[in-house]
Amino acid sequence: MPVVVTGHEGWQDSLRELTRGRGVPAITDAHGGEFVSEILPFLADADTLVVWGGT
């Protein structure tokens, strides 16, 4: 299963390439807060976002 790390430059392009424009079934995020708005558009409808840590 491919993993895209958002700490790397160009992660959005890597994710678009891997998914070919389709949403991903699950995203995990240890950041929370405003960062969620950056990754949420990549999540497929009615699938899973797991957030832990501070906001």
C-alpha distance matrix in Angstrom:
0.0 3.8 6.5 10.0 13.0 16.0 18.4 18.0 20.4 19.2 16.0 17.2 17.4 14.0 12.6 15.1 14.2 10.5 11.7 15.0 16.9 15.3 14.6 11.4 11.7 11.7 12.7 14.0 17.0 19.5 22.0 23.3 26.4 26.5 23.0 21.8 23.6 21.6 18.2 19.4 19.9 16.2 15.8 16.4 19.8 20.2 16.7 16.1 16.9 17.4 19.9 21.6 24.2 27.2 27.8
3.8 0.0 3.8 6.7 10.0 13.0 15.3 14.5 16.7 15.4 12.4 13.8 13.9 10.3 9.4 12.2 11.2 7.9 9.8 13.1 15.0 14.2 13.6 10.8 12.2 11.9 11.9 13.4 15.8 18.3 20.3 21.8 24.7 24.4 20.8 20.0 21.6 19.1 16.0 17.8 18.0 14.3 14.8 16.0 19.6 20.6 17.2 16.5 16.7 17.3 19.3 21.1 23.4 26.1 26.4
6.5 3.8 0.0 3.8 6.4 9.6 11.9 11.6 14.3 13.6 10.2 12.1 13.1 9.7 8.7 12.3 12.2 9.4 11.2 14.6 15.9 15.2 13.9 10.9 12.4 10.9 9.9 10.6 12.5 14.8 16.7 18.5 21.4 21.3 17.6 17.1 19.1 16.6 13.6 15.9 16.7 13.3 13.9 15.9 19.5 20.3 16.8 15.4 14.8 15.0 16.4 18.0 20.0 22.6 23.1
10.0 6.7 3.8 0.0 3.8 6.3 8.9 8.4 10.7 9.9 6.5 8.7 10.0 7.0 6.4 10.2 10.7 9.0 10.8 13.9 14.7 14.8 13.5 11.1 13.4 11.9 9.9 10.7 11.6 13.9 15.0 16.9 19.3 18.7 15.0 15.0 16.6 13.7 11.2 14.1 14.7 11.6 13.1 15.7 19.3 20.5 17.4 16.0 14.7 15.2 16.0 17.7 19.3 21.4 21.4
13.0 10.0 6.4 3.8 0.0 3.8 5.5 6.0 9.1 9.7 6.6 9.5 11.5 9.3 9.2 12.9 13.7 12.6 14.3 17.2 17.7 17.9 16.2 13.9 15.8 13.6 10.8 10.4 10.1 11.6 12.4 14.9 17.4 17.0 13.2 14.0 16.0 13.1 11.3 14.6 15.8 13.4 14.9 18.0 21.3 22.3 19.2 17.2 15.1 15.0 14.9 16.0 16.9 18.8 19.1
16.0 13.0 9.6 6.3 3.8 0.0 3.8 5.3 7.6 8.2 5.3 7.7 10.6 9.6 9.3 12.6 14.2 13.8 15.0 17.6 17.3 17.9 16.0 14.4 16.6 14.3 11.0 10.7 9.4 10.8 10.5 12.8 14.6 13.7 10.0 11.4 13.0 9.9 8.9 12.6 13.9 12.2 14.2 17.6 20.7 21.9 19.1 17.2 14.6 14.8 14.1 15.4 16.0 17.2 16.8
18.4 15.3 11.9 8.9 5.5 3.8 0.0 3.8 6.7 9.0 7.5 10.5 12.9 12.0 12.6 15.7 16.9 16.8 18.4 20.8 20.8 21.6 19.8 18.1 20.1 17.6 14.2 13.2 11.3 11.5 10.9 13.9 15.6 14.9 11.5 13.7 15.4 12.5 12.2 15.9 17.3 15.9 17.9 21.4 24.4 25.5 22.7 20.5 17.7 17.2 15.9 16.5 16.3 17.2 17.3
18.0 14.5 11.6 8.4 6.0 5.3 3.8 0.0 3.8 6.3 5.8 9.4 10.7 9.7 11.4 14.3 14.8 15.1 17.3 19.3 19.8 21.0 19.9 18.4 21.0 19.0 16.0 15.6 14.4 15.1 14.6 17.4 18.8 17.7 14.2 16.3 17.4 14.0 13.7 17.5 18.1 16.4 18.9 22.1 25.4 26.9 24.1 22.3 19.9 19.9 19.1 20.0 20.0 21.0 20.9
20.4 16.7 14.3 10.7 9.1 7.6 6.7 3.8 0.0 3.8 5.7 8.4 9.2 9.4 11.6 13.6 14.3 15.5 17.6 18.9 19.2 21.1 20.3 19.6 22.5 21.0 18.1 18.2 16.8 17.7 16.7 19.0 19.8 18.0 14.8 17.1 17.5 13.8 14.2 18.0 18.0 16.7 19.7 22.8 26.0 27.9 25.5 24.2 21.8 22.3 21.4 22.6 22.5 23.0 22.4
19.2 15.4 13.6 9.9 9.7 8.2 9.0 6.3 3.8 0.0 3.8 5.5 5.4 6.4 8.8 10.2 10.9 12.6 14.6 15.5 15.7 17.9 17.6 17.3 20.6 19.6 17.1 18.0 17.2 18.9 17.9 19.7 20.4 18.2 15.0 16.7 16.5 12.7 12.9 16.4 15.7 14.2 17.6 20.4 23.6 25.9 23.7 22.9 20.9 22.0 21.6 23.4 23.8 24.5 23.5
16.0 12.4 10.2 6.5 6.6 5.3 7.5 5.8 5.7 3.8 0.0 3.8 5.5 5.0 6.1 8.6 9.8 10.5 12.2 13.9 14.1 15.6 14.7 13.9 17.1 15.9 13.4 14.4 13.8 15.9 15.4 17.1 18.4 16.6 13.1 14.2 14.6 10.9 10.1 13.6 13.4 11.4 14.4 17.3 20.7 22.7 20.3 19.3 17.4 18.4 18.3 20.2 21.1 22.1 21.3
17.2 13.8 12.1 8.7 9.5 7.7 10.5 9.4 8.4 5.5 3.8 0.0 3.8 5.4 5.2 6.2 8.6 10.0 10.6 11.9 11.2 13.1 12.4 12.5 16.0 15.3 13.2 14.9 14.5 17.1 16.3 17.2 18.0 15.8 12.6 13.2 12.7 9.0 8.5 11.5 10.4 8.8 12.3 15.1 18.2 20.7 18.7 18.3 16.6 18.4 18.5 21.0 22.1 22.8 21.5
17.4 13.9 13.1 10.0 11.5 10.6 12.9 10.7 9.2 5.4 5.5 3.8 0.0 3.8 5.4 5.1 6.1 8.6 10.0 10.2 10.5 13.1 13.5 13.9 17.6 17.6 15.9 18.0 18.0 20.6 19.9 20.9 21.8 19.5 16.3 16.9 16.2 12.6 12.0 14.7 13.0 11.1 14.6 16.7 20.0 22.8 20.9 20.9 19.7 21.6 22.0 24.5 25.7 26.5 25.3
14.0 10.3 9.7 7.0 9.3 9.6 12.0 9.7 9.4 6.4 5.0 5.4 3.8 0.0 3.8 5.5 5.1 6.2 8.7 9.9 11.1 12.9 13.2 12.7 16.1 16.0 14.5 16.4 16.9 19.5 19.5 20.9 22.4 20.7 17.2 17.5 17.6 14.0 12.6 15.4 14.2 11.5 14.5 16.5 20.1 22.5 20.1 19.9 18.9 20.4 21.2 23.4 24.8 26.2 25.5
12.6 9.4 8.7 6.4 9.2 9.3 12.6 11.4 11.6 8.8 6.1 5.2 5.4 3.8 0.0 3.8 5.4 5.2 6.1 8.3 8.7 9.8 9.5 9.0 12.5 12.5 11.4 13.8 14.7 17.8 18.0 18.9 20.5 18.9 15.5 15.1 15.2 12.1 9.9 12.2 11.1 8.0 10.7 12.7 16.4 18.7 16.3 16.3 15.5 17.5 18.6 21.2 23.0 24.5 23.6
15.1 12.2 12.3 10.2 12.9 12.6 15.7 14.3 13.6 10.2 8.6 6.2 5.1 5.5 3.8 0.0 3.8 5.5 5.3 5.7 5.7 8.0 8.9 9.9 13.7 14.6 13.9 16.8 17.7 20.9 20.8 21.2 22.4 20.3 17.3 16.7 16.0 13.0 11.4 13.0 10.7 8.1 11.3 12.5 16.0 18.9 17.1 17.8 17.4 19.9 21.1 24.1 26.0 27.1 25.8
14.2 11.2 12.2 10.7 13.7 14.2 16.9 14.8 14.3 10.9 9.8 8.6 6.1 5.1 5.4 3.8 0.0 3.8 5.6 5.2 7.5 9.7 11.4 11.8 15.5 16.5 16.2 18.9 20.1 23.1 23.3 24.1 25.6 23.7 20.4 20.0 19.6 16.5 14.7 16.5 14.5 11.6 14.3 15.2 18.8 21.5 19.6 20.3 20.2 22.4 23.8 26.5 28.4 29.8 28.8
10.5 7.9 9.4 9.0 12.6 13.8 16.8 15.1 15.5 12.6 10.5 10.0 8.6 6.2 5.2 5.5 3.8 0.0 3.8 5.7 8.2 9.0 10.1 9.5 12.8 13.9 14.0 16.7 18.5 21.6 22.4 23.3 25.2 23.8 20.4 19.6 19.8 17.0 14.5 16.1 14.6 11.1 13.0 13.7 17.5 19.8 17.4 18.0 18.2 20.2 22.0 24.7 26.9 28.7 28.1
11.7 9.8 11.2 10.8 14.3 15.0 18.4 17.3 17.6 14.6 12.2 10.6 10.0 8.7 6.1 5.3 5.6 3.8 0.0 3.8 5.3 5.2 6.7 6.9 10.3 12.2 12.9 16.2 18.2 21.6 22.3 22.6 24.4 23.0 19.9 18.5 18.4 16.0 13.3 14.1 12.3 8.8 10.4 10.4 14.0 16.5 14.6 15.8 16.4 19.0 21.1 24.1 26.6 28.4 27.4
15.0 13.1 14.6 13.9 17.2 17.6 20.8 19.3 18.9 15.5 13.9 11.9 10.2 9.9 8.3 5.7 5.2 5.7 3.8 0.0 3.8 5.7 8.6 10.2 13.5 15.7 16.4 19.7 21.5 25.0 25.3 25.5 26.8 25.0 22.1 20.9 20.2 17.7 15.6 16.2 13.6 10.9 12.9 12.4 15.6 18.6 17.3 18.9 19.6 22.4 24.4 27.5 29.9 31.4 30.2
16.9 15.0 15.9 14.7 17.7 17.3 20.8 19.8 19.2 15.7 14.1 11.2 10.5 11.1 8.7 5.7 7.5 8.2 5.3 3.8 0.0 3.8 6.6 9.3 12.7 14.9 15.4 18.9 20.4 24.0 24.0 23.6 24.7 22.7 20.1 18.6 17.5 15.4 13.6 13.6 10.6 8.5 10.6 10.1 12.9 16.3 15.5 17.4 17.9 21.1 22.9 26.3 28.7 29.9 28.3
15.3 14.2 15.2 14.8 17.9 17.9 21.6 21.0 21.1 17.9 15.6 13.1 13.1 12.9 9.8 8.0 9.7 9.0 5.2 5.7 3.8 0.0 3.8 6.6 9.5 12.2 13.5 17.3 19.3 23.0 23.4 22.9 24.2 22.7 20.2 18.1 17.4 15.9 13.4 12.8 10.3 7.8 8.5 7.1 10.0 13.1 12.2 14.5 15.7 19.0 21.3 24.7 27.5 28.9 27.5
14.6 13.6 13.9 13.5 16.2 16.0 19.8 19.9 20.3 17.6 14.7 12.4 13.5 13.2 9.5 8.9 11.4 10.1 6.7 8.6 6.6 3.8 0.0 3.8 6.6 8.9 10.2 14.0 16.0 19.8 20.3 19.5 21.0 19.8 17.4 14.9 14.6 13.6 10.6 9.6 7.9 5.2 4.8 3.8 7.4 10.2 8.9 10.9 11.9 15.3 17.6 21.1 24.0 25.4 24.1
11.4 10.8 10.9 11.1 13.9 14.4 18.1 18.4 19.6 17.3 13.9 12.5 13.9 12.7 9.0 9.9 11.8 9.5 6.9 10.2 9.3 6.6 3.8 0.0 3.8 5.7 7.3 11.1 13.6 17.4 18.4 18.1 20.2 19.6 16.8 14.4 15.0 13.9 10.3 9.9 9.6 6.2 5.0 5.2 8.9 10.5 7.9 8.9 10.0 12.8 15.4 18.7 21.7 23.6 22.8
11.7 12.2 12.4 13.4 15.8 16.6 20.1 21.0 22.5 20.6 17.1 16.0 17.6 16.1 12.5 13.7 15.5 12.8 10.3 13.5 12.7 9.5 6.6 3.8 0.0 3.8 7.1 10.5 13.7 17.3 18.9 18.2 20.7 20.7 18.2 15.3 16.5 16.0 12.4 11.3 11.8 9.1 6.3 5.7 8.4 8.5 5.2 6.3 8.6 11.2 14.5 17.7 21.1 23.3 22.7
11.7 11.9 10.9 11.9 13.6 14.3 17.6 19.0 21.0 19.6 15.9 15.3 17.6 16.0 12.5 14.6 16.5 13.9 12.2 15.7 14.9 12.2 8.9 5.7 3.8 0.0 3.8 6.8 10.1 13.6 15.5 15.0 17.8 18.3 15.6 12.9 14.9 14.5 10.7 10.1 11.8 9.3 6.7 8.0 10.4 9.9 6.2 4.7 5.8 7.7 11.0 14.0 17.3 19.7 19.5
12.7 11.9 9.9 9.9 10.8 11.0 14.2 16.0 18.1 17.1 13.4 13.2 15.9 14.5 11.4 13.9 16.2 14.0 12.9 16.4 15.4 13.5 10.2 7.3 7.1 3.8 0.0 3.8 6.6 10.2 11.9 11.7 14.6 15.1 12.2 9.9 12.3 11.7 8.0 8.4 10.7 8.5 7.0 9.7 12.2 12.1 8.8 6.4 4.9 6.3 8.5 11.5 14.4 16.7 16.4
14.0 13.4 10.6 10.7 10.4 10.7 13.2 15.6 18.2 18.0 14.4 14.9 18.0 16.4 13.8 16.8 18.9 16.7 16.2 19.7 18.9 17.3 14.0 11.1 10.5 6.8 3.8 0.0 3.8 6.9 9.3 9.8 13.2 14.4 11.6 9.9 13.1 12.7 9.6 10.5 13.5 11.8 10.5 13.4 15.5 14.9 11.6 8.4 5.9 4.7 6.0 8.2 11.1 13.7 14.1
17.0 15.8 12.5 11.6 10.1 9.4 11.3 14.4 16.8 17.2 13.8 14.5 18.0 16.9 14.7 17.7 20.1 18.5 18.2 21.5 20.4 19.3 16.0 13.6 13.7 10.1 6.6 3.8 0.0 3.8 5.5 6.4 9.9 11.4 8.6 7.7 11.3 11.0 8.8 10.3 13.7 12.7 12.1 15.5 17.4 17.1 14.2 11.0 7.7 6.2 4.8 6.5 8.5 10.6 10.8
19.5 18.3 14.8 13.9 11.6 10.8 11.5 15.1 17.7 18.9 15.9 17.1 20.6 19.5 17.8 20.9 23.1 21.6 21.6 25.0 24.0 23.0 19.8 17.4 17.3 13.6 10.2 6.9 3.8 0.0 3.8 6.1 9.6 11.9 9.7 9.7 13.5 13.3 11.9 13.6 17.0 16.3 15.9 19.3 21.0 20.4 17.7 14.2 10.8 8.4 5.7 5.0 5.4 7.8 9.1
22.0 20.3 16.7 15.0 12.4 10.5 10.9 14.6 16.7 17.9 15.4 16.3 19.9 19.5 18.0 20.8 23.3 22.4 22.3 25.3 24.0 23.4 20.3 18.4 18.9 15.5 11.9 9.3 5.5 3.8 0.0 3.8 6.5 8.5 6.7 7.8 11.2 11.2 10.9 12.8 16.1 16.1 16.2 19.8 21.4 21.2 18.9 15.8 12.1 10.5 7.3 7.2 6.3 6.7 6.8
23.3 21.8 18.5 16.9 14.9 12.8 13.9 17.4 19.0 19.7 17.1 17.2 20.9 20.9 18.9 21.2 24.1 23.3 22.6 25.5 23.6 22.9 19.5 18.1 18.2 15.0 11.7 9.8 6.4 6.1 3.8 0.0 3.8 6.6 6.0 5.7 9.1 10.4 10.2 11.0 14.6 15.3 15.0 18.5 19.4 19.0 17.3 14.3 10.5 9.4 6.0 6.9 6.9 6.4 4.9
26.4 24.7 21.4 19.3 17.4 14.6 15.6 18.8 19.8 20.4 18.4 18.0 21.8 22.4 20.5 22.4 25.6 25.2 24.4 26.8 24.7 24.2 21.0 20.2 20.7 17.8 14.6 13.2 9.9 9.6 6.5 3.8 0.0 3.8 5.5 6.1 8.1 10.1 11.2 11.7 14.9 16.5 16.5 19.9 20.5 20.5 19.3 16.7 13.1 12.6 9.4 10.3 9.7 7.7 4.4
26.5 24.4 21.3 18.7 17.0 13.7 14.9 17.7 18.0 18.2 16.6 15.8 19.5 20.7 18.9 20.3 23.7 23.8 23.0 25.0 22.7 22.7 19.8 19.6 20.7 18.3 15.1 14.4 11.4 11.9 8.5 6.6 3.8 0.0 3.8 5.4 5.7 7.5 9.7 10.5 13.0 15.0 15.7 19.2 20.0 20.6 19.6 17.7 14.1 14.6 11.9 13.5 13.0 11.3 8.1
23.0 20.8 17.6 15.0 13.2 10.0 11.5 14.2 14.8 15.0 13.1 12.6 16.3 17.2 15.5 17.3 20.4 20.4 19.9 22.1 20.1 20.2 17.4 16.8 18.2 15.6 12.2 11.6 8.6 9.7 6.7 6.0 5.5 3.8 0.0 3.8 5.3 5.3 6.8 8.7 11.3 12.5 13.5 17.2 18.7 19.5 18.0 15.9 12.3 12.8 10.5 12.4 12.4 11.6 9.3
21.8 20.0 17.1 15.0 14.0 11.4 13.7 16.3 17.1 16.7 14.2 13.2 16.9 17.5 15.1 16.7 20.0 19.6 18.5 20.9 18.6 18.1 14.9 14.4 15.3 12.9 9.9 9.9 7.7 9.7 7.8 5.7 6.1 5.4 3.8 0.0 3.8 5.3 5.3 5.8 9.1 10.4 10.6 14.2 15.3 15.8 14.5 12.5 9.1 10.2 8.5 11.3 12.3 12.1 9.8
23.6 21.6 19.1 16.6 16.0 13.0 15.4 17.4 17.5 16.5 14.6 12.7 16.2 17.6 15.2 16.0 19.6 19.8 18.4 20.2 17.5 17.4 14.6 15.0 16.5 14.9 12.3 13.1 11.3 13.5 11.2 9.1 8.1 5.7 5.3 3.8 0.0 3.8 5.7 5.4 7.4 9.9 10.8 14.0 14.9 16.1 15.5 14.4 11.5 13.4 12.2 15.0 16.0 15.3 12.4
21.6 19.1 16.6 13.7 13.1 9.9 12.5 14.0 13.8 12.7 10.9 9.0 12.6 14.0 12.1 13.0 16.5 17.0 16.0 17.7 15.4 15.9 13.6 13.9 16.0 14.5 11.7 12.7 11.0 13.3 11.2 10.4 10.1 7.5 5.3 5.3 3.8 0.0 3.8 5.9 6.9 8.4 10.5 14.0 15.7 17.4 16.2 15.2 12.4 14.3 13.3 16.0 16.9 16.6 14.2
18.2 16.0 13.6 11.2 11.3 8.9 12.2 13.7 14.2 12.9 10.1 8.5 12.0 12.6 9.9 11.4 14.7 14.5 13.3 15.6 13.6 13.4 10.6 10.3 12.4 10.7 8.0 9.6 8.8 11.9 10.9 10.2 11.2 9.7 6.8 5.3 5.7 3.8 0.0 3.8 5.6 5.7 7.3 11.0 13.2 14.7 13.0 11.9 9.4 11.5 11.3 14.4 16.0 16.6 14.8
19.4 17.8 15.9 14.1 14.6 12.6 15.9 17.5 18.0 16.4 13.6 11.5 14.7 15.4 12.2 13.0 16.5 16.1 14.1 16.2 13.6 12.8 9.6 9.9 11.3 10.1 8.4 10.5 10.3 13.6 12.8 11.0 11.7 10.5 8.7 5.8 5.4 5.9 3.8 0.0 3.8 5.4 5.4 8.8 10.1 11.5 10.5 10.0 8.0 10.9 11.3 14.9 16.9 17.4 15.3
19.9 18.0 16.7 14.7 15.8 13.9 17.3 18.1 18.0 15.7 13.4 10.4 13.0 14.2 11.1 10.7 14.5 14.6 12.3 13.6 10.6 10.3 7.9 9.6 11.8 11.8 10.7 13.5 13.7 17.0 16.1 14.6 14.9 13.0 11.3 9.1 7.4 6.9 5.6 3.8 0.0 3.8 5.6 8.0 9.5 12.1 11.6 12.2 11.1 14.4 15.1 18.6 20.6 21.0 18.8
16.2 14.3 13.3 11.6 13.4 12.2 15.9 16.4 16.7 14.2 11.4 8.8 11.1 11.5 8.0 8.1 11.6 11.1 8.8 10.9 8.5 7.8 5.2 6.2 9.1 9.3 8.5 11.8 12.7 16.3 16.1 15.3 16.5 15.0 12.5 10.4 9.9 8.4 5.7 5.4 3.8 0.0 3.8 6.5 9.4 11.9 10.5 11.0 10.3 13.5 14.8 18.3 20.6 21.6 19.9
15.8 14.8 13.9 13.1 14.9 14.2 17.9 18.9 19.7 17.6 14.4 12.3 14.6 14.5 10.7 11.3 14.3 13.0 10.4 12.9 10.6 8.5 4.8 5.0 6.3 6.7 7.0 10.5 12.1 15.9 16.2 15.0 16.5 15.7 13.5 10.6 10.8 10.5 7.3 5.4 5.6 3.8 0.0 3.8 6.5 8.3 6.7 7.5 7.6 11.2 13.2 16.8 19.6 20.9 19.5
16.4 16.0 15.9 15.7 18.0 17.6 21.4 22.1 22.8 20.4 17.3 15.1 16.7 16.5 12.7 12.5 15.2 13.7 10.4 12.4 10.1 7.1 3.8 5.2 5.7 8.0 9.7 13.4 15.5 19.3 19.8 18.5 19.9 19.2 17.2 14.2 14.0 14.0 11.0 8.8 8.0 6.5 3.8 0.0 3.8 6.4 5.7 8.3 9.9 13.5 16.1 19.8 22.8 24.2 22.8
19.8 19.6 19.5 19.3 21.3 20.7 24.4 25.4 26.0 23.6 20.7 18.2 20.0 20.1 16.4 16.0 18.8 17.5 14.0 15.6 12.9 10.0 7.4 8.9 8.4 10.4 12.2 15.5 17.4 21.0 21.4 19.4 20.5 20.0 18.7 15.3 14.9 15.7 13.2 10.1 9.5 9.4 6.5 3.8 0.0 3.8 5.6 8.8 10.8 14.5 17.0 20.7 23.9 25.0 23.3
20.2 20.6 20.3 20.5 22.3 21.9 25.5 26.9 27.9 25.9 22.7 20.7 22.8 22.5 18.7 18.9 21.5 19.8 16.5 18.6 16.3 13.1 10.2 10.5 8.5 9.9 12.1 14.9 17.1 20.4 21.2 19.0 20.5 20.6 19.5 15.8 16.1 17.4 14.7 11.5 12.1 11.9 8.3 6.4 3.8 0.0 3.8 7.0 9.6 12.9 15.8 19.3 22.6 24.0 22.6
16.7 17.2 16.8 17.4 19.2 19.1 22.7 24.1 25.5 23.7 20.3 18.7 20.9 20.1 16.3 17.1 19.6 17.4 14.6 17.3 15.5 12.2 8.9 7.9 5.2 6.2 8.8 11.6 14.2 17.7 18.9 17.3 19.3 19.6 18.0 14.5 15.5 16.2 13.0 10.5 11.6 10.5 6.7 5.7 5.6 3.8 0.0 3.8 7.0 10.2 13.4 16.9 20.3 22.1 21.2
16.1 16.5 15.4 16.0 17.2 17.2 20.5 22.3 24.2 22.9 19.3 18.3 20.9 19.9 16.3 17.8 20.3 18.0 15.8 18.9 17.4 14.5 10.9 8.9 6.3 4.7 6.4 8.4 11.0 14.2 15.8 14.3 16.7 17.7 15.9 12.5 14.4 15.2 11.9 10.0 12.2 11.0 7.5 8.3 8.8 7.0 3.8 0.0 3.8 6.4 9.9 13.1 16.7 18.7 18.2
16.9 16.7 14.8 14.7 15.1 14.6 17.7 19.9 21.8 20.9 17.4 16.6 19.7 18.9 15.5 17.4 20.2 18.2 16.4 19.6 17.9 15.7 11.9 10.0 8.6 5.8 4.9 5.9 7.7 10.8 12.1 10.5 13.1 14.1 12.3 9.1 11.5 12.4 9.4 8.0 11.1 10.3 7.6 9.9 10.8 9.6 7.0 3.8 0.0 3.8 6.5 10.1 13.4 15.2 14.6
17.4 17.3 15.0 15.2 15.0 14.8 17.2 19.9 22.3 22.0 18.4 18.4 21.6 20.4 17.5 19.9 22.4 20.2 19.0 22.4 21.1 19.0 15.3 12.8 11.2 7.7 6.3 4.7 6.2 8.4 10.5 9.4 12.6 14.6 12.8 10.2 13.4 14.3 11.5 10.9 14.4 13.5 11.2 13.5 14.5 12.9 10.2 6.4 3.8 0.0 3.8 6.7 10.3 12.8 13.0
19.9 19.3 16.4 16.0 14.9 14.1 15.9 19.1 21.4 21.6 18.3 18.5 22.0 21.2 18.6 21.1 23.8 22.0 21.1 24.4 22.9 21.3 17.6 15.4 14.5 11.0 8.5 6.0 4.8 5.7 7.3 6.0 9.4 11.9 10.5 8.5 12.2 13.3 11.3 11.3 15.1 14.8 13.2 16.1 17.0 15.8 13.4 9.9 6.5 3.8 0.0 3.8 6.9 9.0 9.3
21.6 21.1 18.0 17.7 16.0 15.4 16.5 20.0 22.6 23.4 20.2 21.0 24.5 23.4 21.2 24.1 26.5 24.7 24.1 27.5 26.3 24.7 21.1 18.7 17.7 14.0 11.5 8.2 6.5 5.0 7.2 6.9 10.3 13.5 12.4 11.3 15.0 16.0 14.4 14.9 18.6 18.3 16.8 19.8 20.7 19.3 16.9 13.1 10.1 6.7 3.8 0.0 3.8 6.8 8.6
24.2 23.4 20.0 19.3 16.9 16.0 16.3 20.0 22.5 23.8 21.1 22.1 25.7 24.8 23.0 26.0 28.4 26.9 26.6 29.9 28.7 27.5 24.0 21.7 21.1 17.3 14.4 11.1 8.5 5.4 6.3 6.9 9.7 13.0 12.4 12.3 16.0 16.9 16.0 16.9 20.6 20.6 19.6 22.8 23.9 22.6 20.3 16.7 13.4 10.3 6.9 3.8 0.0 3.8 6.8
27.2 26.1 22.6 21.4 18.8 17.2 17.2 21.0 23.0 24.5 22.1 22.8 26.5 26.2 24.5 27.1 29.8 28.7 28.4 31.4 29.9 28.9 25.4 23.6 23.3 19.7 16.7 13.7 10.6 7.8 6.7 6.4 7.7 11.3 11.6 12.1 15.3 16.6 16.6 17.4 21.0 21.6 20.9 24.2 25.0 24.0 22.1 18.7 15.2 12.8 9.0 6.8 3.8 0.0 3.8
27.8 26.4 23.1 21.4 19.1 16.8 17.3 20.9 22.4 23.5 21.3 21.5 25.3 25.5 23.6 25.8 28.8 28.1 27.4 30.2 28.3 27.5 24.1 22.8 22.7 19.5 16.4 14.1 10.8 9.1 6.8 4.9 4.4 8.1 9.3 9.8 12.4 14.2 14.8 15.3 18.8 19.9 19.5 22.8 23.3 22.6 21.2 18.2 14.6 13.0 9.3 8.6 6.8 3.8 0.0
